[in-house]
Amino acid sequence: MATVLSRALKLPGKKSPDLGEYDPLTQADSDESEDDLVLNIQKNGGVKNGKSPPEEVQDPDSDVEVGMTKQHTSESAPEGYPAEAAGSLEQKAAPSLMPYLRTAVFLLTVVISMILVLVCAFLIPCPPRDLHNTWNRNLGQGAGGVLSPLELCDVNGDGLPDILIVFTALMNASVMGVSRPSVTVMALSGMNGSNLWSIHLPEETLSVQCKGLLLGAPAEPVCLVTGTSKLLSLLSASTGKTIWTLNSIHLSNGILAAPAATLPDVDGDGVGDIVVLALKETQPDVFFILVSGKTGTALGGPVKYSTNGEGKVIGPQVHITSQGAIYILFGFGNVQAVALRDIFTQARNRDSFPAVLQQEEPEWEKRRSVNLSELIDIYSGGVYFLQTMKASDTNCSNLLITTKDGLILLRGQDLEPHWILEMQNISSQPVPGYFGTDKTLDFMLQAQTGDGKKKVVVIDGKSGLPVWNQEFPWQKQDLDALSVMTLDKKSVFLFWADEAQSVLQSLQPGPRTEHPGLHHLYLLHPVFPTVLLDLTNATDKVIASAVGINDLQKDAFYITVTTTATSEKQPGFFSVSKLGLKWAMMTQGRMVWLKDNTTPKISRGEVRRFLARLKFVDFPHKL
């Protein structure tokens, strides 16, 4: 009985201390001992087994047990556990340092990245960009209006057109602090409105021309300034410095009548040349002067002609026919033409002329007067504007003539009327653009209606018939509308008008308040002829405007010159502002409906999605 009790108290798998005695219970429990050994391996590896009783402890003095344990682990390690762990069962596994190292490396990387971001944001200067799409520049107190149309030209080489403005500013004289007027030409950055350069001129100006000039050095952008008396000067567009000035002795008996016109190279020096139209101070005669575009010297003497017209000065404008013949168009309330070859031969007093002047146009030559005068009559009677327009079906431009009674389009090839439109009180120059889908230039007109309103009309360029019209209240000085070409060969039209609650029904819900004296800039796209986009507004008097193209971003911007409304004794202040068109359309443009009691057939979202895809490009309307 005592032997059986002692065996029961022994742990399974133990041998009897009596080496010579065989114990069948111990031998029978040997299979269970192997399972317990496997459980002990898992426990030593840090994995607990819920079936093992906590009071079951191995005998540390049992060499046989240790040997058996090593043998079992080496022969069959548990599935899912490495042999290395099984081979180190006598030691408790130490905690790994790898997770701590990974965390430290991650935090260090985050800190270094934050430091680099701060350095880039605050220490490294970023390149200038046109981020705001709008700016306003105050030019100070002026003694008069803008003296010539705005000219846009990239003068600083940043790829964005800059603004050249001519105005009369009040300058403080050094004696007794008296203010005196000074004619100023100022170049403003199209990027941010900063002053690039400014110069003072000895007289008021008729124009500053920079686009398309092939004058001076080939790689240098230049601007041609025409004054109201005797100033004709070529400036460097980058600095404003004078390259050359025409000697006033050539105008000793006359004054400049109109902006100069540029010509092909007629003196053979590889640089384009210039023709100016001047008036006699004592006689109603006119004369032309040819000027070298390279040196500014006169190419021969003045060439005089007698005219019989009265009214606004027209031209001079250069017209090149399909045969390559070059004519100069000009007039006073009428349109006449003279061949450039005739001017050249008389100015140089020679019968020979360069190859560029060899061609003639038979249809034009037939119109010479009966007395064989060198002047060709084109159109007579009440001419306000003359424009040469690119024709889609020929390489010759057509002539668009605006009169007091309407509009007439003459074919450039034979000077025959293509169509005639009767319309009274046209108040601004027609603006060309593509309103239809026939790839023919159309025209936007503005006409006074006599009741404090103006009518805005779009004329089809192929038929001469109105295709869009709307009346707006407008009692201020009329400004020319402007157009911008899009990549799909459509045009958006921009014009100023006052707001009329009864005419323009807002797509915005709720009541609207009227603002007297508030002028609005409206945008019309031919795809949505019943919707206008109100881009911006102004309370000051708008006196000049222009549109520039950002070729890199396929965007356009609108330049506005305003002056504060003051008394006649106190001159106002000039301001120049820029408005990015795409930015204005998508952020602050307000859509208005043009018809009363009409349910919109298009949604606001559809219009905005279409406008967001617009891309603007530069496209010359003239040849």
C-alpha positions as CSV (number, residue, x, y, z in Angstrom):
1,M,0.0,0.0,0.0
2,A,2.8,2.4,0.8
3,T,4.5,1.6,-2.5
4,V,1.3,2.4,-4.4
5,L,0.9,5.7,-2.6
6,S,4.4,6.8,-3.3
7,R,4.0,6.1,-6.9
8,A,0.8,8.1,-7.1
9,L,2.6,11.1,-5.6
10,K,5.3,11.0,-8.3
11,L,5.0,13.2,-11.4
12,P,4.3,11.4,-14.6
13,G,7.2,10.1,-16.6
14,K,9.4,9.8,-13.5
15,K,11.3,6.6,-12.8
16,S,11.3,5.0,-9.5
17,P,14.2,5.7,-7.3
18,D,14.6,2.0,-7.1
19,L,16.6,1.5,-10.2
20,G,16.1,-2.2,-10.3
21,E,12.4,-2.1,-10.0
22,Y,10.1,-1.8,-13.0
23,D,7.1,0.5,-12.5
24,P,4.2,-0.2,-15.0
25,L,2.3,3.0,-14.1
26,T,5.2,5.1,-15.0
27,Q,5.7,3.3,-18.3
28,A,2.0,3.6,-19.0
29,D,2.0,7.4,-18.4
30,S,5.0,8.0,-20.8
31,D,2.7,9.1,-23.6
32,E,1.1,11.7,-21.5
33,S,4.6,12.9,-20.4
34,E,5.5,13.7,-23.9
35,D,2.4,15.9,-24.3
36,D,3.2,17.7,-21.0
37,L,6.7,18.3,-22.3
38,V,5.3,20.0,-25.4
39,L,3.1,22.2,-23.2
40,N,6.2,23.1,-21.1
41,I,8.0,24.1,-24.3
42,Q,5.2,26.5,-25.1
43,K,5.1,27.9,-21.6
44,N,8.8,28.5,-21.6
45,G,8.4,30.3,-25.0
46,G,6.1,32.8,-23.4
47,V,2.8,31.2,-24.5
48,K,0.5,30.0,-21.7
49,N,-1.7,26.9,-21.9
50,G,-4.9,27.1,-20.1
51,K,-5.0,23.4,-19.4
52,S,-1.8,23.2,-17.4
53,P,-2.3,23.5,-13.6
54,P,-0.3,26.3,-12.0
55,E,1.0,24.0,-9.2
56,E,2.7,21.6,-11.7
57,V,6.4,22.5,-11.6
58,Q,9.3,20.6,-13.1
59,D,11.9,19.1,-10.8
60,P,15.1,21.1,-11.4
61,D,17.2,18.2,-10.2
62,S,16.0,15.7,-12.8
63,D,18.7,15.3,-15.4
64,V,16.8,12.7,-17.1
65,E,13.8,15.1,-17.5
66,V,16.0,17.8,-19.0
67,G,17.6,15.4,-21.4
68,M,14.2,14.1,-22.5
69,T,13.0,17.7,-23.0
70,K,16.0,18.6,-25.2
71,Q,15.5,15.4,-27.2
72,H,11.8,16.1,-27.9
73,T,12.3,19.7,-28.9
74,S,15.1,18.9,-31.3
75,E,13.2,16.1,-33.0
76,S,9.8,17.9,-33.4
77,A,9.4,21.6,-32.8
78,P,5.8,22.8,-32.5
79,E,4.2,24.0,-35.7
80,G,4.5,27.8,-36.2
81,Y,7.5,28.3,-33.9
82,P,11.1,28.7,-35.0
83,A,13.7,26.2,-34.1
84,E,15.8,28.9,-32.6
85,A,13.2,29.6,-30.0
86,A,12.8,26.0,-29.2
87,G,16.5,25.6,-28.7
88,S,16.7,28.3,-26.0
89,L,14.0,27.0,-23.6
90,E,16.2,27.3,-20.6
91,Q,16.2,31.1,-20.8
92,K,13.3,33.5,-20.7
93,A,13.0,35.4,-24.1
94,A,14.2,39.1,-23.8
95,P,11.9,41.8,-25.2
96,S,12.8,42.9,-28.8
97,L,14.2,46.5,-29.5
98,M,13.1,46.6,-33.1
99,P,9.6,48.3,-32.6
100,Y,11.3,51.0,-30.6
101,L,13.9,51.6,-33.3
102,R,11.2,51.8,-36.0
103,T,9.2,54.3,-34.0
104,A,12.3,56.5,-33.4
105,V,13.2,56.5,-37.1
106,F,9.6,57.4,-38.1
107,L,9.5,60.3,-35.6
108,L,12.9,61.6,-36.7
109,T,11.8,61.5,-40.3
110,V,8.6,63.5,-39.5
111,V,10.6,66.2,-37.7
112,I,13.2,66.5,-40.5
113,S,10.3,66.9,-43.1
114,M,8.6,69.6,-41.0
115,I,11.9,71.5,-40.8
116,L,12.4,71.3,-44.6
117,V,8.9,72.5,-45.2
118,L,9.3,75.5,-42.9
119,V,12.6,76.4,-44.6
120,C,11.0,76.3,-48.1
121,A,8.0,78.3,-46.9
122,F,9.8,81.1,-45.1
123,L,13.4,81.3,-46.2
124,I,13.5,80.4,-49.9
125,P,11.8,83.1,-52.0
126,C,9.1,81.8,-54.4
127,P,9.0,83.0,-58.0
128,P,6.5,85.7,-58.8
129,R,3.1,84.4,-60.0
130,D,-0.1,86.0,-60.9
131,L,-2.0,84.5,-58.0
132,H,-4.6,87.1,-57.3
133,N,-5.8,87.7,-60.8
134,T,-6.7,91.3,-59.8
135,W,-5.0,94.4,-58.7
136,N,-5.6,98.1,-58.6
137,R,-3.1,100.9,-59.0
138,N,-3.6,104.6,-58.2
139,L,-1.7,106.9,-60.6
140,G,-2.4,110.1,-58.7
141,Q,-4.1,113.3,-59.7
142,G,-4.5,114.0,-63.4
143,A,-4.9,117.2,-65.3
144,G,-6.8,115.6,-68.2
145,G,-8.0,112.3,-69.5
146,V,-6.1,109.4,-71.1
147,L,-4.5,110.9,-74.2
148,S,-4.3,107.8,-76.4
149,P,-5.7,104.2,-76.4
150,L,-4.1,101.8,-74.0
151,E,-1.4,99.6,-75.5
152,L,-0.5,96.1,-74.2
153,C,3.0,94.8,-74.8
154,D,5.4,92.5,-72.9
155,V,8.1,95.0,-72.0
156,N,9.8,93.1,-69.2
157,G,10.0,89.6,-70.9
158,D,8.0,87.7,-68.3
159,G,5.6,86.3,-70.9
160,L,2.6,88.5,-69.7
161,P,1.5,91.6,-71.6
162,D,2.2,94.9,-69.7
163,I,0.2,98.1,-69.9
164,L,1.4,101.3,-71.4
165,I,-0.8,104.3,-70.5
166,V,-0.4,108.0,-71.5
167,F,-2.0,110.7,-69.4
168,T,-1.5,114.2,-68.2
169,A,-0.5,114.3,-64.6
170,L,-0.1,117.3,-62.2
171,M,3.6,117.7,-61.3
172,N,4.8,120.0,-58.5
173,A,7.0,122.7,-60.0
174,S,10.1,123.7,-58.1
175,V,9.1,127.4,-58.0
176,M,6.5,128.3,-55.3
177,G,5.1,124.7,-55.3
178,V,2.8,125.4,-58.3
179,S,1.5,122.3,-60.0
180,R,2.0,122.1,-63.8
181,P,0.7,119.5,-66.2
182,S,3.1,116.9,-67.6
183,V,2.5,114.3,-70.3
184,T,3.6,111.0,-68.8
185,V,4.0,107.6,-70.5
186,M,4.0,104.9,-67.9
187,A,4.6,101.1,-68.2
188,L,2.8,99.0,-65.6
189,S,3.5,95.4,-65.0
190,G,0.7,93.1,-66.1
191,M,1.7,90.8,-63.2
192,N,1.1,93.1,-60.2
193,G,0.7,96.7,-61.5
194,S,4.1,97.9,-60.4
195,N,5.8,100.7,-62.3
196,L,8.3,99.3,-64.8
197,W,9.3,102.7,-66.2
198,S,7.9,106.1,-66.9
199,I,9.0,109.0,-69.0
200,H,7.8,112.6,-69.7
201,L,7.0,113.8,-73.2
202,P,7.2,117.3,-74.6
203,E,3.6,117.2,-76.0
204,E,0.4,115.3,-75.9
205,T,0.2,112.1,-77.9
206,L,-2.1,110.5,-80.5
207,S,-0.9,107.0,-80.0
208,V,1.7,104.6,-78.6
209,Q,2.1,101.5,-80.9
210,C,4.1,98.5,-79.8
211,K,2.4,95.4,-81.4
212,G,3.8,94.0,-84.6
213,L,6.4,96.6,-85.1
214,L,9.4,95.5,-87.2
215,L,11.4,98.6,-86.4
216,G,14.8,99.2,-84.7
217,A,17.0,96.2,-83.7
218,P,15.4,92.8,-84.6
219,A,15.6,91.4,-81.1
220,E,14.5,94.5,-79.2
221,P,10.8,95.3,-78.5
222,V,10.0,98.9,-79.4
223,C,7.1,101.4,-79.3
224,L,6.3,104.2,-81.7
225,V,5.0,107.4,-80.2
226,T,3.0,109.9,-82.4
227,G,2.4,113.3,-80.9
228,T,-0.3,115.9,-81.6
229,S,2.1,118.4,-83.1
230,K,5.6,117.4,-84.2
231,L,6.7,114.5,-82.1
232,L,7.5,111.1,-83.8
233,S,9.8,109.0,-81.7
234,L,10.8,105.3,-81.4
235,L,11.3,104.1,-77.8
236,S,12.8,101.0,-76.3
237,A,9.8,99.0,-74.8
238,S,12.0,97.6,-72.1
239,T,13.4,100.8,-70.7
240,G,11.5,103.7,-72.3
241,K,14.7,105.2,-73.6
242,T,14.6,107.0,-76.9
243,I,16.1,105.2,-79.9
244,W,15.5,108.0,-82.5
245,T,13.3,111.0,-83.0
246,L,12.2,112.5,-86.3
247,N,13.8,115.9,-86.9
248,S,11.0,118.5,-86.5
249,I,12.4,120.4,-89.5
250,H,10.4,118.0,-91.7
251,L,7.2,119.3,-90.1
252,S,8.1,123.0,-90.0
253,N,5.0,124.0,-91.9
254,G,2.6,121.4,-90.5
255,I,1.5,119.2,-87.7
256,L,0.8,115.5,-87.4
257,A,-2.8,114.7,-88.2
258,A,-3.0,111.0,-87.2
259,P,-1.1,108.1,-85.7
260,A,1.8,106.9,-87.9
261,A,1.4,103.7,-90.0
262,T,4.0,101.1,-90.5
263,L,5.1,99.9,-93.9
264,P,7.2,97.0,-95.4
265,D,10.8,97.8,-96.0
266,V,10.9,100.3,-98.9
267,D,14.5,101.6,-98.5
268,G,16.2,98.2,-98.6
269,D,17.9,98.3,-95.1
270,G,16.1,95.2,-93.8
271,V,13.9,97.1,-91.4
272,G,10.3,98.2,-91.9
273,D,9.5,101.8,-92.5
274,I,6.9,104.4,-91.5
275,V,4.5,106.8,-93.2
276,V,3.0,109.8,-91.4
277,L,0.1,112.1,-92.5
278,A,0.5,115.8,-91.7
279,L,-1.7,118.9,-92.2
280,K,-0.6,122.3,-93.4
281,E,-1.0,124.9,-90.8
282,T,-2.2,127.6,-93.3
283,Q,-3.7,125.5,-96.1
284,P,-6.2,122.6,-96.2
285,D,-3.6,120.5,-98.0
286,V,-2.2,117.3,-96.6
287,F,1.2,115.7,-97.1
288,F,2.9,112.4,-96.5
289,I,6.4,111.8,-95.1
290,L,8.2,108.5,-95.5
291,V,10.5,107.8,-92.5
292,S,13.2,105.2,-92.1
293,G,12.2,102.7,-89.3
294,K,15.9,102.0,-88.6
295,T,17.3,105.6,-88.2
296,G,14.3,107.9,-88.0
297,T,15.4,110.0,-91.0
298,A,13.1,111.2,-93.7
299,L,13.2,109.2,-96.9
300,G,13.0,112.1,-99.3
301,G,10.8,115.2,-99.2
302,P,7.1,115.7,-98.3
303,V,4.5,114.6,-100.8
304,K,1.5,117.0,-101.0
305,Y,-2.1,116.2,-102.0
306,S,-5.3,118.4,-102.1
307,T,-8.4,116.9,-100.4
308,N,-12.0,118.0,-100.4
309,G,-13.4,116.1,-97.5
310,E,-14.6,117.5,-94.1
311,G,-15.0,115.8,-90.8
312,K,-13.1,113.3,-88.7
313,V,-9.5,112.4,-89.7
314,I,-9.4,108.9,-91.2
315,G,-6.2,106.9,-91.4
316,P,-3.6,106.6,-92.6
317,Q,-4.0,102.8,-92.9
318,V,-2.0,100.4,-95.0
319,H,-4.0,98.1,-97.3
320,I,-2.3,95.3,-99.2
321,T,-4.4,93.7,-102.0
322,S,-4.4,90.1,-103.1
323,Q,-2.0,91.0,-105.9
324,G,0.5,92.5,-103.4
325,A,-0.2,96.1,-104.3
326,I,0.2,98.5,-101.3
327,Y,-2.2,101.5,-100.9
328,I,-2.5,104.1,-98.2
329,L,-6.1,104.8,-97.0
330,F,-6.9,108.2,-95.5
331,G,-9.5,111.0,-95.6
332,F,-11.5,113.7,-93.7
333,G,-15.0,112.4,-93.2
334,N,-14.4,110.3,-96.4
335,V,-12.1,107.5,-97.6
336,Q,-9.5,108.0,-100.3
337,A,-6.5,105.9,-101.3
338,V,-3.1,106.6,-102.9
339,A,-0.6,104.0,-104.1
340,L,2.5,103.8,-102.0
341,R,4.6,103.5,-105.2
342,D,3.4,107.0,-106.1
343,I,4.3,108.5,-102.8
344,F,7.7,106.8,-103.0
345,T,8.6,108.1,-106.5
346,Q,7.6,111.6,-105.6
347,A,9.4,111.6,-102.2
348,R,12.6,110.3,-103.7
349,N,12.2,112.1,-107.0
350,R,12.9,109.1,-109.1
351,D,11.0,106.9,-111.5
352,S,12.4,103.6,-110.2
353,F,11.1,101.9,-107.0
354,P,12.0,98.7,-105.1
355,A,10.5,95.3,-105.8
356,V,8.0,95.5,-103.0
357,L,6.3,98.3,-104.8
358,Q,6.2,96.7,-108.3
359,Q,2.7,95.4,-108.1
360,E,-0.6,97.1,-109.1
361,E,-4.2,96.3,-108.5
362,P,-6.3,96.8,-111.7
363,E,-9.6,97.0,-109.9
364,W,-8.3,99.8,-107.8
365,E,-6.6,101.6,-110.6
366,K,-9.9,101.8,-112.5
367,R,-11.3,104.1,-109.8
368,R,-8.8,106.9,-110.4
369,S,-10.5,110.2,-111.1
370,V,-11.3,111.4,-114.6
371,N,-8.5,114.0,-114.4
372,L,-6.0,111.2,-113.7
373,S,-5.4,112.3,-110.1
374,E,-3.3,110.0,-108.1
375,L,-6.0,109.8,-105.4
376,I,-8.6,107.1,-105.6
377,D,-12.1,107.7,-104.2
378,I,-13.2,104.8,-102.0
379,Y,-16.2,106.2,-100.0
380,S,-17.5,109.7,-99.4
381,G,-19.9,111.2,-96.9
382,G,-20.0,111.1,-93.0
383,V,-17.4,108.5,-92.3
384,Y,-16.7,107.9,-88.6
385,F,-14.5,104.8,-88.6
386,L,-12.5,102.8,-91.1
387,Q,-11.3,99.2,-90.3
388,T,-9.5,96.6,-92.4
389,M,-10.9,93.2,-91.5
390,K,-9.5,89.7,-92.3
391,A,-11.6,87.9,-94.9
392,S,-12.2,84.1,-94.5
393,D,-12.4,83.4,-98.3
394,T,-9.4,85.4,-99.6
395,N,-6.0,86.5,-98.6
396,C,-7.1,90.1,-99.0
397,S,-8.7,92.0,-96.1
398,N,-12.1,93.8,-96.5
399,L,-13.0,97.4,-95.6
400,L,-15.5,98.0,-92.8
401,I,-16.8,101.6,-92.9
402,T,-18.9,103.1,-90.2
403,T,-20.9,106.2,-91.1
404,K,-23.6,108.4,-89.5
405,D,-26.2,106.3,-91.3
406,G,-25.0,102.8,-90.8
407,L,-22.4,100.2,-91.7
408,I,-21.0,99.1,-95.0
409,L,-18.6,96.3,-95.8
410,L,-16.6,96.7,-99.0
411,R,-14.8,93.7,-100.6
412,G,-11.1,94.4,-100.5
413,Q,-10.5,93.0,-104.0
414,D,-12.8,95.2,-106.0
415,L,-14.2,97.7,-103.5
416,E,-17.8,96.6,-104.2
417,P,-20.3,96.6,-101.3
418,H,-20.7,93.1,-99.8
419,W,-23.7,94.4,-97.6
420,I,-25.1,97.6,-96.2
421,L,-26.7,98.0,-92.8
422,E,-28.8,101.1,-91.9
423,M,-28.5,102.2,-88.3
424,Q,-28.6,105.6,-86.8
425,N,-26.4,107.1,-84.0
426,I,-23.7,104.5,-83.9
427,S,-21.6,105.7,-80.9
428,S,-18.6,103.5,-80.9
429,Q,-16.3,101.6,-83.2
430,P,-17.6,98.1,-84.3
431,V,-15.9,95.2,-82.5
432,P,-15.0,92.2,-84.6
433,G,-15.5,88.7,-83.2
434,Y,-16.9,85.2,-84.0
435,F,-20.5,85.0,-82.9
436,G,-21.7,82.5,-85.4
437,T,-20.4,79.2,-86.6
438,D,-19.6,80.1,-90.3
439,K,-16.0,81.2,-89.5
440,T,-16.8,84.7,-90.7
441,L,-16.1,87.7,-88.5
442,D,-19.2,89.3,-86.9
443,F,-19.4,92.7,-85.3
444,M,-20.8,94.2,-82.1
445,L,-22.2,97.7,-82.4
446,Q,-23.4,100.2,-79.8
447,A,-25.9,102.9,-80.7
448,Q,-27.6,105.7,-78.7
449,T,-31.4,105.4,-78.6
450,G,-32.1,109.0,-77.4
451,D,-33.9,108.1,-74.1
452,G,-30.9,107.6,-71.8
453,K,-30.3,104.1,-73.2
454,K,-28.1,102.4,-75.7
455,K,-28.7,99.5,-77.9
456,V,-26.1,96.7,-78.2
457,V,-26.3,94.8,-81.5
458,V,-24.4,91.9,-83.0
459,I,-24.2,92.0,-86.8
460,D,-23.7,88.8,-88.8
461,G,-20.6,89.4,-90.9
462,K,-21.8,87.3,-93.9
463,S,-25.3,88.8,-94.3
464,G,-25.1,92.2,-92.5
465,L,-28.3,91.3,-90.5
466,P,-28.7,91.7,-86.7
467,V,-28.5,88.3,-84.9
468,W,-28.5,89.6,-81.3
469,N,-29.7,92.9,-79.7
470,Q,-30.5,94.3,-76.3
471,E,-31.2,97.8,-74.8
472,F,-29.4,99.0,-71.6
473,P,-29.5,102.2,-69.6
474,W,-26.3,104.1,-70.2
475,Q,-25.8,107.9,-70.0
476,K,-22.1,108.0,-69.7
477,Q,-19.4,108.4,-72.4
478,D,-19.5,105.4,-74.7
479,L,-16.6,102.9,-74.6
480,D,-15.8,100.5,-77.4
481,A,-16.8,97.0,-76.6
482,L,-14.0,94.4,-76.7
483,S,-13.9,90.7,-77.8
484,V,-11.7,87.8,-76.8
485,M,-11.0,84.8,-79.0
486,T,-11.4,81.3,-77.5
487,L,-9.6,78.1,-78.5
488,D,-12.7,76.7,-80.3
489,K,-12.8,79.8,-82.6
490,K,-15.7,81.6,-80.8
491,S,-15.5,85.0,-79.2
492,V,-16.8,86.4,-75.9
493,F,-17.9,90.0,-76.1
494,L,-17.3,92.5,-73.2
495,F,-19.2,95.8,-72.8
496,W,-20.1,98.4,-70.2
497,A,-23.7,99.3,-69.3
498,D,-25.9,100.3,-66.3
499,E,-28.2,97.9,-64.6
500,A,-31.9,97.7,-65.4
501,Q,-34.1,95.8,-63.0
502,S,-36.8,95.3,-65.6
503,V,-34.5,94.1,-68.3
504,L,-32.0,91.9,-66.6
505,Q,-33.7,89.2,-64.5
506,S,-31.2,87.7,-62.1
507,L,-30.9,83.9,-61.8
508,Q,-30.2,84.5,-58.1
509,P,-33.3,83.9,-56.0
510,G,-34.8,86.7,-53.9
511,P,-35.2,90.4,-54.4
512,R,-32.5,92.6,-55.8
513,T,-31.6,96.2,-55.0
514,E,-30.8,98.8,-57.6
515,H,-27.6,100.8,-57.3
516,P,-27.8,104.2,-59.1
517,G,-24.6,105.2,-60.8
518,L,-23.2,101.7,-60.7
519,H,-21.7,100.6,-64.1
520,H,-21.4,96.9,-64.9
521,L,-19.1,95.0,-67.1
522,Y,-21.0,92.3,-68.9
523,L,-19.8,89.3,-70.8
524,L,-21.7,87.7,-73.7
525,H,-20.9,84.2,-75.0
526,P,-22.6,83.1,-78.3
527,V,-23.3,79.6,-76.9
528,F,-25.7,81.2,-74.3
529,P,-27.2,84.2,-76.0
530,T,-30.0,84.6,-73.4
531,V,-27.6,84.9,-70.5
532,L,-25.1,87.7,-69.5
533,L,-22.4,87.3,-67.0
534,D,-22.0,90.4,-64.7
535,L,-18.2,90.3,-64.1
536,T,-17.6,93.5,-62.0
537,N,-18.9,97.0,-61.4
538,A,-17.6,100.5,-60.9
539,T,-18.9,103.8,-59.6
540,D,-16.1,105.9,-61.0
541,K,-16.1,107.0,-64.7
542,V,-14.6,104.4,-67.0
543,I,-12.4,106.2,-69.6
544,A,-10.3,103.4,-71.2
545,S,-10.1,99.7,-71.4
546,A,-8.1,96.9,-73.0
547,V,-7.9,93.1,-73.1
548,G,-4.7,91.1,-72.8
549,I,-3.9,87.4,-73.3
550,N,-1.9,85.2,-71.0
551,D,-0.6,82.6,-73.5
552,L,0.9,80.3,-70.9
553,Q,-2.3,79.8,-68.9
554,K,-4.7,80.3,-71.9
555,D,-6.4,83.0,-69.9
556,A,-7.3,86.6,-70.6
557,F,-7.4,89.7,-68.4
558,Y,-9.4,93.0,-68.6
559,I,-7.7,96.4,-67.9
560,T,-9.8,99.3,-66.9
561,V,-8.8,103.0,-66.4
562,T,-11.2,105.0,-64.2
563,T,-11.2,108.5,-62.9
564,T,-13.0,109.8,-59.8
565,A,-16.0,112.1,-60.4
566,T,-14.9,115.6,-59.2
567,S,-15.8,119.2,-60.0
568,E,-14.4,120.9,-63.0
569,K,-12.0,122.9,-60.9
570,Q,-10.6,119.9,-59.1
571,P,-9.0,117.2,-61.3
572,G,-9.8,113.6,-60.5
573,F,-7.5,110.7,-59.7
574,F,-6.6,108.0,-62.2
575,S,-6.7,104.4,-61.3
576,V,-5.8,101.3,-63.4
577,S,-7.1,97.9,-62.4
578,K,-6.7,94.4,-63.7
579,L,-9.4,91.6,-63.7
580,G,-8.6,88.0,-64.7
581,L,-11.5,86.8,-66.8
582,K,-11.6,83.1,-65.8
583,W,-11.1,84.1,-62.2
584,A,-14.0,86.6,-62.4
585,M,-16.3,84.2,-64.3
586,M,-15.9,81.4,-61.7
587,T,-15.7,83.4,-58.4
588,Q,-17.6,86.6,-58.7
589,G,-19.5,86.5,-62.0
590,R,-23.3,86.9,-61.5
591,M,-25.5,85.4,-64.2
592,V,-28.5,87.5,-65.4
593,W,-31.4,86.5,-67.7
594,L,-32.3,88.7,-70.6
595,K,-36.0,87.9,-71.1
596,D,-39.0,88.7,-68.9
597,N,-41.3,85.9,-67.9
598,T,-39.0,83.3,-69.5
599,T,-38.1,80.1,-67.8
600,P,-34.4,79.3,-68.2
601,K,-33.8,76.4,-70.4
602,I,-30.3,75.8,-69.1
603,S,-29.1,75.4,-65.6
604,R,-26.7,77.5,-63.7
605,G,-24.4,74.6,-63.3
606,E,-24.3,73.9,-67.0
607,V,-23.2,77.4,-67.8
608,R,-20.5,77.4,-65.1
609,R,-19.1,74.0,-66.3
610,F,-18.9,75.4,-69.8
611,L,-17.2,78.6,-68.7
612,A,-14.7,76.7,-66.6
613,R,-13.5,74.9,-69.8
614,L,-12.9,78.1,-71.8
615,K,-9.4,78.8,-73.1
616,F,-8.5,82.2,-74.5
617,V,-6.0,82.8,-77.3
618,D,-4.7,85.7,-79.2
619,F,-6.0,86.1,-82.8
620,P,-5.4,89.0,-85.2
621,H,-8.5,90.3,-86.8
622,K,-6.5,92.3,-89.3
623,L,-4.1,91.2,-92.0
